[in-house]
């Protein structure tokens, strides 16, 4: 086998490629070995321009939205490659923004409320100093010595804020839900360990083609697949290049399908709240309710995690993954839209929650710029973005679609 190394210019950046030729099958493989920072594809960054991952605080936990399935802007990529930023630096705490959640504060209570808001900021700064000094002692230490004491202190301050307002106006309810803080998402966009899970397949594999497990003996050789005349079970005889985890077509994916759960544990979801019509560029919200989907697994497609990992179940037999939301404008209700068009809105969402019982996630859509009929769809994905498998062929996969008129 002969290996030849070269370079390829892509979108103004340089990508190192390895080409491997085999006399046995006469096929050429091209695999991305290491990439420089290139501009993301359209729709890959948050509408606010904040980058590839943004967060909202919902029902006591952070909900992470991965724009463009984890593609990074050039600036983010350069920061990560330089070893700077959250991916390589000291961990910090991230707390819900209390200021933006308060109702109107009467003038009589303003001074006391401002003093307590400043105290919340001071508590966060103190927690970050503790993390800088002792954060290396591990997650249990961080939970017990930093995050829980911080939550207790914030609860006391939030009660004082509510009491100050209550003296001169109606007492605000629910402020205690903003007491809990968490570690900031260090390394979420850098291909990190993603909620403590095994990132299986995100390593460079020492030059091996990712996911290429073909042995040449399973492709309709001695086993034709239950007597059905199966044409192929792997990529051994494919004329296409192997898929390498990046978003490219005309490739053959060798990654095994992975684990499929029992029918009663298969994932399901619905869009349970949506507007019938909105104005152009008017923000609106979709409420997505999932069942049997543990939303804790996300391999950034924009960073080589696409179709790279087999589907995995947790100890309860539930799929580990996330879900996607996309809205596109329909030019016709008689002819299907072009599949290659970039949607007007797209985001992948994982928050570490989800289980056998239905629960909700709110998707904030900043507005659609074009008048007409919008099709907004939500579908579940496993860790590598495939719609999760079902036990039986007659089960409906985990997806839902609504149409919204944009005036």
C-alpha positions in Angstrom: 0.0 0.0 0.0 1.3 3.4 -1.0 0.5 6.6 1.0 0.9 10.0 -0.6 0.4 13.2 1.4 -0.6 16.5 -0.2 -2.5 19.7 0.5 -5.8 21.0 -0.8 -7.1 24.6 -0.7 -10.6 24.9 0.5 -12.5 28.2 1.0 -9.2 30.1 1.5 -7.9 27.6 4.0 -5.5 24.7 3.8 -6.6 21.1 4.4 -4.1 18.4 4.7 -5.2 15.2 3.0 -3.9 11.7 2.9 -4.4 9.6 -0.2 -4.1 5.9 0.0 -4.0 3.6 -3.0 -4.5 -0.1 -2.8 -3.7 -2.5 -5.6 -6.3 -4.9 -4.3 -9.4 -2.8 -5.0 -8.0 0.1 -7.1 -9.8 2.7 -5.0 -8.5 6.1 -3.9 -9.4 7.3 -0.4 -9.1 10.9 0.6 -9.4 11.7 4.3 -9.3 15.0 6.1 -6.4 14.6 8.5 -6.2 18.1 10.0 -8.0 21.3 8.9 -7.3 25.0 9.3 -10.0 27.4 10.2 -12.4 27.9 7.3 -15.6 29.9 7.0 -18.7 28.0 8.1 -21.5 27.2 5.7 -24.6 29.5 5.5 -26.8 29.4 8.5 -24.0 27.9 10.7 -23.8 30.6 13.3 -26.4 32.0 15.7 -28.7 34.8 14.4 -27.2 37.1 17.0 -23.7 36.5 15.6 -22.6 35.0 19.0 -21.0 31.9 17.4 -21.8 28.3 17.1 -23.3 27.5 20.5 -25.7 29.6 22.6 -27.5 28.8 25.8 -30.8 29.6 27.4 -31.9 28.8 31.0 -35.1 26.8 31.1 -36.7 25.0 34.0 -33.6 24.9 36.1 -31.1 23.8 33.5 -29.0 25.2 30.6 -30.3 24.3 27.1 -27.5 24.4 24.5 -28.3 25.3 20.9 -25.7 24.2 18.4 -26.0 26.3 15.3 -25.0 24.7 12.1 -24.6 21.4 14.0 -21.5 22.7 15.8 -19.6 24.5 13.0 -17.4 27.2 14.4 -16.8 30.7 13.2 -13.3 31.4 12.1 -12.7 33.4 15.3 -13.9 30.6 17.5 -11.8 28.0 15.6 -8.7 30.1 15.9 -9.2 30.6 19.6 -9.6 26.8 20.2 -6.6 25.9 18.0 -4.5 28.5 19.9 -5.4 26.7 23.1 -7.1 29.8 24.5 -10.7 30.4 25.7 -13.0 28.2 27.6 -11.8 25.0 25.9 -8.4 25.2 27.5 -8.7 27.7 30.3 -9.8 27.7 33.9 -13.5 26.6 34.4 -16.0 29.3 35.3 -19.6 29.3 36.6 -22.5 30.3 34.5 -25.6 31.5 36.3 -29.1 32.6 35.0 -29.4 36.3 34.4 -31.6 37.6 37.2 -31.8 41.2 36.0 -33.6 40.4 32.8 -36.1 38.2 34.6 -37.3 40.7 37.2 -40.6 42.5 36.8 -40.7 46.3 36.9 -38.9 47.4 40.1 -40.6 50.3 41.9 -38.4 53.3 42.6 -38.9 52.7 46.3 -37.2 49.3 46.1 -34.6 50.1 43.4 -31.7 50.8 45.7 -32.1 47.6 47.7 -32.6 45.5 44.6 -29.5 47.0 43.0 -27.4 46.2 46.1 -28.5 42.6 46.0 -28.0 42.3 42.3 -24.4 43.5 42.8 -24.1 40.9 45.6 -25.1 38.2 43.1 -22.3 39.4 40.8 -19.8 39.3 43.7 -20.8 35.8 44.6 -20.1 34.6 41.0 -16.7 36.3 41.1 -15.9 34.6 44.4 -17.0 31.2 43.0 -14.7 31.8 39.9 -11.8 32.6 42.2 -12.4 29.4 44.1 -12.5 27.4 40.8 -9.3 29.0 39.6 -7.6 28.0 42.9 -9.1 24.5 43.5 -11.1 23.5 40.4 -8.6 20.8 39.6 -9.8 18.8 42.6 -12.6 17.3 40.5 -16.3 17.4 39.8 -17.4 16.2 43.3 -15.4 19.0 44.9 -16.8 21.6 42.5 -20.3 20.5 43.2 -20.0 20.3 47.0 -17.6 23.2 47.7 -18.5 25.7 44.9 -21.8 25.2 43.1 -24.0 24.1 46.1 -22.8 26.9 48.4 -23.2 29.3 45.6 -26.8 28.2 45.1 -27.6 28.6 48.8 -26.2 32.1 48.8 -28.1 33.0 45.7 -31.3 31.7 47.2 -30.9 34.0 50.2 -30.2 37.0 48.0 -33.1 36.2 45.6 -35.5 36.0 48.6 -34.2 39.5 49.8 -34.9 40.9 46.3 -38.5 39.4 46.4 -39.1 40.8 49.9 -37.8 44.3 48.9 -40.3 44.4 46.0 -43.1 42.9 48.1 -42.9 45.8 50.5 -44.2 48.3 47.8 -45.7 46.1 45.1 -46.7 42.5 44.2 -44.1 40.0 45.3 -42.4 38.4 42.3 -42.8 34.6 42.2 -40.4 32.0 41.0 -37.1 33.8 41.6 -35.7 30.8 43.4 -35.5 28.9 40.1 -32.5 31.2 39.2 -30.4 30.1 42.1 -28.8 27.1 40.5 -25.6 27.7 38.5 -23.4 25.3 36.4 -20.0 25.2 35.0 -19.7 27.2 31.8 -19.6 25.0 28.6 -15.9 24.7 28.4 -14.9 23.0 25.2 -18.4 22.2 23.9 -17.4 23.4 20.5 -13.9 21.9 20.6 -14.9 18.3 20.4 -14.7 17.8 24.1 -16.1 15.0 26.2 -19.7 16.2 25.7 -21.4 15.7 29.2 -18.9 13.2 30.3 -19.8 10.7 27.6 -17.3 8.7 25.6 -16.7 10.6 22.3 -15.9 7.4 20.5 -14.7 8.2 17.1 -13.6 11.8 17.7 -10.0 10.9 17.9 -7.8 11.0 14.8 -7.5 7.2 14.8 -3.8 7.4 14.1 -4.3 7.7 10.4 -7.0 5.1 10.1 -10.1 6.1 8.0 -12.8 6.9 10.7 -15.5 4.3 10.8 -13.9 2.1 8.1 -14.4 -1.3 9.7 -14.8 -3.2 6.5 -13.1 -6.5 6.3 -14.1 -7.4 2.8 -15.9 -10.5 3.9 -19.4 -9.3 4.9 -20.6 -7.8 1.6 -23.0 -10.4 0.4 -20.3 -13.0 0.5 -21.3 -16.2 2.4 -24.4 -14.5 3.9 -27.1 -13.1 1.6 -29.1 -11.6 4.5 -32.0 -13.9 5.6 -32.4 -15.1 2.0 -33.4 -11.6 0.8 -30.6 -11.1 -1.7 -29.0 -8.2 0.2 -26.9 -6.1 -2.1 -24.4 -4.8 0.5 -23.8 -4.8 4.3 -20.7 -2.6 4.4 -18.5 -0.5 2.1 -16.1 -3.2 1.1 -17.1 -3.2 -2.6 -18.3 0.4 -2.8 -16.8 2.6 -5.5 -17.3 5.7 -3.3 -14.7 7.2 -1.0 -15.2 6.4 2.7 -17.2 9.0 4.8 -14.9 10.6 7.3 -17.3 12.3 9.7 -17.6 15.6 7.7 -20.6 16.7 5.8 -19.8 15.5 2.3 -21.9 13.5 -0.1 -21.0 10.7 -2.6 -19.3 8.8 0.3 -19.9 5.4 1.9 -20.5 5.3 5.6 -19.1 2.2 7.4 -20.2 3.2 10.9 -22.3 0.4 12.4 -26.0 1.3 13.0 -25.5 0.6 16.7 -28.1 -0.1 19.4 -31.8 -0.1 18.9 -34.2 -0.1 21.9 -37.4 -2.0 22.6 -40.5 -0.5 21.0 -41.9 1.0 24.2 -38.6 2.7 24.7 -38.2 4.2 21.2 -38.1 8.0 21.0 -41.1 10.2 20.2 -41.7 13.9 20.0 -44.3 16.5 19.1 -44.4 20.3 18.5 -46.9 21.0 21.2 -47.1 24.8 20.9 -46.6 27.0 17.8 -48.2 30.1 16.2 -50.5 29.8 13.2 -49.1 33.0 11.8 -46.4 35.6 12.5 -45.1 38.7 10.9 -41.9 39.0 8.9 -38.9 39.1 11.2 -41.2 38.6 14.2 -39.6 36.4 16.9 -41.7 33.3 17.9 -41.4 30.2 20.0 -41.9 26.5 19.4 -42.5 24.2 22.3 -41.0 20.8 21.6 -42.0 17.8 23.9 -39.9 14.7 23.7 -40.3 11.2 25.2 -37.7 8.5 25.5 -34.9 10.7 24.2 -32.0 11.5 26.5 -30.7 14.8 25.2 -27.1 14.4 26.3 -25.2 13.4 23.2 -24.0 15.7 20.4 -21.0 15.2 18.1 -20.6 18.4 16.2 -21.2 17.6 12.5 -19.3 20.7 11.5 -16.2 19.3 13.3 -16.3 15.8 11.9 -18.9 14.1 14.1 -21.4 13.5 11.3 -22.4 9.8 10.9 -19.3 9.0 12.9 -20.7 7.3 16.1 -23.0 4.3 16.4 -26.3 4.8 18.1 -26.1 4.2 21.8 -28.7 3.5 24.5 -28.4 4.4 28.2 -28.9 2.0 31.1 -32.7 2.3 30.8 -32.6 1.4 27.1 -33.3 5.0 25.9 -31.6 6.6 22.9 -28.8 9.1 23.7 -28.8 12.1 21.4 -30.5 15.5 20.8 -33.0 17.0 18.4 -33.0 19.4 15.4 -35.3 22.2 14.5 -35.5 23.8 11.0 -37.8 26.2 9.3 -37.9 26.7 5.5 -40.1 28.6 3.2 -42.3 26.6 0.8 -42.5 28.0 -2.8 -45.2 25.5 -3.5 -47.5 23.1 -1.7 -47.7 20.9 -4.8 -44.1 20.2 -5.5 -41.5 19.2 -2.9 -38.8 21.8 -2.2 -35.2 21.5 -3.3 -33.4 19.3 -0.7 -30.1 21.2 -1.0 -31.5 24.6 0.0 -30.3 26.1 3.3 -33.2 26.6 5.7 -34.2 30.0 7.0 -33.6 28.6 10.5 -31.8 25.6 11.9 -30.4 24.6 15.3 -29.5 21.3 17.1 -30.5 21.2 20.8 -29.1 19.2 23.8 -29.5 20.0 27.4 -28.6 16.9 29.4 -32.3 16.2 30.2 -35.0 14.0 28.8 -36.2 10.5 29.7 -39.1 8.1 29.7 -41.6 10.9 30.7 -42.5 13.7 28.4 -40.8 17.0 29.0 -40.6 20.4 27.2 -37.9 22.5 25.6 -38.6 25.9 24.1 -37.0 26.9 20.8 -36.7 30.6 20.3 -36.8 31.5 16.6 -35.6 35.1 15.9 -38.0 35.6 13.0 -38.3 34.5 9.4 -37.3 37.2 6.8 -39.5 36.1 3.9 -43.3 36.3 3.6 -45.1 33.1 2.6 -45.7 29.7 4.1 -43.0 28.3 6.4 -42.6 24.6 7.1 -41.1 24.1 10.6 -39.9 20.6 11.4 -38.4 18.9 14.5 -36.7 15.5 14.4 -34.7 13.5 16.9 -31.1 12.6 16.3 -28.7 10.2 17.9 -25.2 11.3 18.8 -24.2 11.5 15.2 -27.4 13.1 13.9 -29.2 10.1 12.4 -32.9 9.7 13.1 -33.0 7.0 15.8 -33.9 3.5 14.8 -37.2 1.9 15.8 -37.8 -1.8 16.8 -40.5 -2.3 14.2 -40.8 -1.0 10.6 -44.4 0.2 11.2 -43.4 2.6 14.1 -43.4 6.3 13.3 -40.0 7.9 13.8 -39.5 10.8 16.2 -40.4 13.8 14.1 -43.1 16.5 13.7 -43.9 19.2 11.2 -46.1 22.3 11.3 -46.8 25.1 8.8 -46.8 28.7 9.8 -48.0 31.7 7.7 -45.5 34.5 7.6 -47.2 37.8 6.7 
